[in-house]
Amino acid sequence: MATLEAGVLGRFGRAGTAPVELRARGKVSRRRLGPGKPIPFGIALGPTLLVAAWVIGSATGTLDPETLPAPWTVAQTAGDLIADGRLQSNLLTSVQRAGLGLGLGVAIGVVLALAAGLSRVGEALLDGPIQIKRAIPTLALIPLFIVWFGIGEEMKLIVITTSVLVPVYINTHAHLRSVDARYVELAETVQLSRWGFIRRIALPGSLPGFFIGLRLAVTISWLALVVVEQVNATSGIGYLMTQARTYGQIDVIVVGLVIYGLLGLFGDIAVRALERRTLAWRQTLAD
């Protein structure tokens, strides 16, 4: 038995130490097991490859221009829309709609998450209806919202807001519920007030989940905007695309899709930058 133990320890090392063979090769690095250091401007790599494939497909004739116009055609169309002012005015309207709906949805989602995450009564009252809303697609609610709120700006804002609050609520609520019980006991020991507990323990503990929800919410706000801007809209990128569909202007439709995609991408980049700054104390594989 002693001989066997000595052989095992000789090969694998003692408890809490690296194996002999690994130590012989040099210092063991935990970073080697992760994804490695972040690539500078790595988030632009995927979109760049997509554009490159689009350019190559258009240049070689693989992509039918009647199905998907070439990038240079789309760029020229965008230039024409900018020159006559249509793109700027419609883009401003879309950004205002999405921004207002996003702001309201995030605020309501956080408040509901706090009410449900810090109170069993609040959870019993709120969690079920929000899970039901989560299961119902936005498109399925449009006819009902039109009957209730009409086809004006109010309906569009409500659709975006209700779509956005769901991911914010779910992720923030989940992290509130997963706050380490030891911190709760410590708060009780030092007799923190209810507000002090929320400010010093609950909110910091839920921030990682909040940012996950916020990233999803930014994308969902644009998805909901695409839907509502095609319901009796008189302005916005969706309205521009609807008009282009009527006249068979595929290049204008692609311009609208590219703008939606860029807005979603830049919105996600902004949220991730804010997350890194706010959660600078947290070491993750993304760092």
N, C-alpha and C positions, 0 to 999 in steps of 0.2 A: 504493500500500500504506500509506503514511504517512497519507494522507487518510482511508482506511478505518479504520485503527487509532485515529486521533484522533476519528472519529465514534463508534466503539464505546465508547471510553473516556469520551467526553463524555456518552453516554446511560447507560451502565451503571456508570461509575466505575472507578477503579483497583482492582487486586486487593486484597482485604481491606477494601474500603470499601463502604458502602451505595450504591445507585444514586442519581443526582442527584435524580430526581423524588421518591424516598422521603425523601431528606435534606431536600428543600425543604418537605415536609409536616410535618417535625418528627422527633423522635428515634425511631429504629426500636426497637420493643420485641419481644423474643423471646417474652414471655408471651402476646402476641396470637395466636401460632400454637398454643398449648396450649388446654386446656379451660377456662381461666380460674380465678378464685379459687374455693375450696370454698364451697358454699352452706351456711349455718348450718342444722344439723339436716336436711341434704339427704337423709340416708339414710331419714328418716321420710316423705319426700314420696311415694314409690311406695306403701308400705303404706297411707298415708292416703287416696290416690286409690282404692285397691282397696276400702277400707272404705266410702268415699263411694259408689262404684258399687254396693256391696252394699246400702247403706241405700236408695239411690234405687230400685234394682230391687225391693226388698222393699216399699217404700212405694207404688210404682206398680202392684204386682201382676205385674210382669214375671217375677219369680222365684216359682216355686211353693213355698209353705211346706212342702209335703210332700217336696219335693226338697232345698231349702236353707232352713232356718228363718231368720226375720228376725234381725238383730243384737240387737234388744232381747229376743227370745225366748231367744237363746243367752246373753245377759248375765244374764237371770233364772235360767236353768238353772245357770249358773256360781255365782251367788249361793246357790242352794239347795244345791249340792254343797259349797260352803264352809261353809254353816251347819251341815250335818250332819257335817262333818269328813272326808268321803270324798276331796275334791279335794286337801287338804293332805297326807294320809297317802300317797296314791298318787303324788302329785308328788314327794314326798321320796324314795320308793323309786326312781322313774325317774331322778331327778337323781343319786342315789348310784350306780346301775348305770352310767349314761352317764359320770359323772365318773371312776369307777374304771377303766372300760374305756378311756376317753380317756387318762388318765394313763399306764397301762401301755402302750398302743399308741404313744403319742408317745415314751416312753422307749426302747422296743424299736426303733422306727423310726429314731431318731437313732443308737443304737448300731450297728444294721445298716448305716446309711448311712455312718457313719465307717469301719466295717470294710471296706465295699466301695469307698468313695471314696478311701481312703488305701492300699489294697493291691490289686494285680492278682489275687492269689490269692483274697482276700475277695470281689472282684467276680465272679470266675469261679464261686465257690461259691454266692453269695447272690443275684446279680441275676436269674438265670434263674428260680429258684423264686418269687421275689417277682413277677416279670412274669407268671408263670403264675397266681398268686393274683389278680393285678390283672384278669386276663381272665375269672375265674370269678365270677359273681354270688354275693352273699351268700346269696340264697335257695336256690341250688343246693347250698350246703354244709350247710344246716340239717339235712337228713336224715342225712348222714354224721356230723355232730357229735352228733346225738341218739344215734346208735348207739354212738359212742365215749365220750361224756361224760354221757349221760343227758339228762333234761329239767329239771334243776335249775338253780341259779344259776351253777354252773361253766360249763355250756354257753353261757349267755347272755353271760357275761363274756368267754369265748373268742371268740365271734362278734364282739362289739364291738371287742375288742382287735385281732384279725386284720384287721378292716375298716379300722380307724384307722391302723395302722402303714404301710399301703401308700402313701397320699399323702405322709405324712411322709418315708418312705424315698425315694420317687422324686424329690421336689423338693429335699430336702437333698442327696441323692447327685448330682443334676444340677448344683447350684451348687458342690459340692465339686470336681467334675471341671472346672468352668469358672473356677476360681481362676486369676488372671493368672500366667503362667509366670515373669514377672519377679519376683514376690514369692517364688516358690519358689527362684529363683536367689539372691535377696538373702538368704533364710534360710540357704541353703547357704554363702554367702560369709561371713556373720557366725557361722556354725557354731552355729545354733540346735539345741537338742536336739529329739528327736522330740515330746516333750510341749510344748515351747515353740512348735514349728511348729504343732501342733494348736491350742494356746490362742491364739496371736497372729495366725495367718494362716488356717488351715483353718476354724476355727469362725466367726470374724467374716465370712469370705468366703461361708460357707454360710447365714448368718442370713436373707438375703432369701428364699432358697428354703425354709428351714425355716418361715418365717411363712406363705408361700403354702400349704405342706403343712398347717400347723396350722389355717388357716382352713377348708380342705377337711375336715380331720379332725374339727373340731367339728361340722360339718354331717353328716358321715357317721356320727358316733357316734349322733346322734339318728335317722338313717335306719335304722341297724342295730337300735337300741332298739325302734323301731316293730315290726320283724319279730320279734325274740325275745320281746317282751312278749305276743305272741299265741300263744306255744307253751307251753301248760300253766302260764301265770303265774297267781299268786293275788293279785298286787298290781301297782301301776304304772298309768300313764296308758293304756298299751296294753290292759291287763286291763280297765280301766274301759270302754274303747271296745268291746272284745269283748263284754262283758256288755250294753252298750247295743245292739249290733247284734242280739244274741239277742232282745231285747225290742222292737226297732224304735224305739229312742229316738235319732232322728237328731240332736236338739239336743245330746245328751251327746256323740255322735261329733264334732260340729262343735266343741264345747268342747275336746275332746282335740286336734283338729287345730290349733286356734288356739294352744293351749299349746305344742305341738311347734314351730309356726312362730315364736312369740315367743321360745322358748328358743334356737332356731337363730339368730334375728336378734340377740338380745342377746349370745349367745356370739360371733358374728362381730364385733359392735361392740367387745367387750372385747379380742379378739385384735388388731383393727386399732389400738386405742388403745395396746396394749402394743407393737405393731410401730412405731408412730410415735415412741414414747418411746425404744425401744431403738435404732432406726435414725435418730435425730434428725440424725446427721451426713450422711445421704444426701438429696440434693435430687431430688425427682421431680415429675412433672406433677400428682400428687395433693396436693402441698403448696400 
